[in-house]
Amino acid sequence: MAETTRQRQKRQTRERILEAARTLMAGGRGLDSLGLREVARESGLAATSLYNHFPDMDALGLALIDSCCFRLRSAMEYERRSMIEIGPARAVKELVGRFVRYLNDYENDFRLLVQQRLGSHDRYRMRIQRELQLLVDELAEDVRQAVAAQGREPVPAEQEAEAAIAIMFGAGISMLDNTVTARRVLADHACLQLEMMALGGRMMAQGTRL
């Protein structure tokens, strides 16, 4: 069904509000420091208009987290899904490269996810964890398909995916407020860690244990 003019205007206003919140947080401020009236002023709207979209800061915060998570998952999807065709070695490099490009484009989004994942707001933490689990599930399924296409023994795909996301998330935290050169070094380290993890999973699939 085609989007009506009213629906389009409502969506555009909602996006305008979220971008206003992002602008206010660009200097490192957290969600807890924002108020709806401040966001309304930044977006050029009357407070009553903003309340039509977000009744309170919890609703605005959840919508902003959803938007940040959507950008992360979208940024990772294309290169990730090509791993069957390009093979694991190149897939690791492109996976990390895609994440670094995401971080360069949306550093403030990632900073928000880090802040709220470690924050005290239960609903924000649970929402981020849910979205990260979706990313893990998608990556795990891609690993299973890649392994099957190569005719190899099944690997612990879920655990590999969890480790891969944890490695990249940790690398991203280290990259914040760092130089371009330092980010390249950290990206190389992440690639090496992912290769070690993938090789370990392959050995475990063959029955090797410590």
Secondary structure, DSSP 8 states (H G I E B T S, - for coil): ----HHHHHHHHHHHHHHHHHHHHHTTS--GGG--HHHHHHHHT--HHHHHTT-SSHHHHHHHHHHHHHHHHHHHHHHHHTTHHHH-HHHHHHHHHHHHHHHHHH-HHHHHHHHHHHSSS-HHHHHHHHHHHHHHHHHHHHHHHHHHHHTT-----HHHHHHHHHHHHHHHHHHHTT--HHHHHHHHHHHHHHHHHHHHHHHHHHTT---
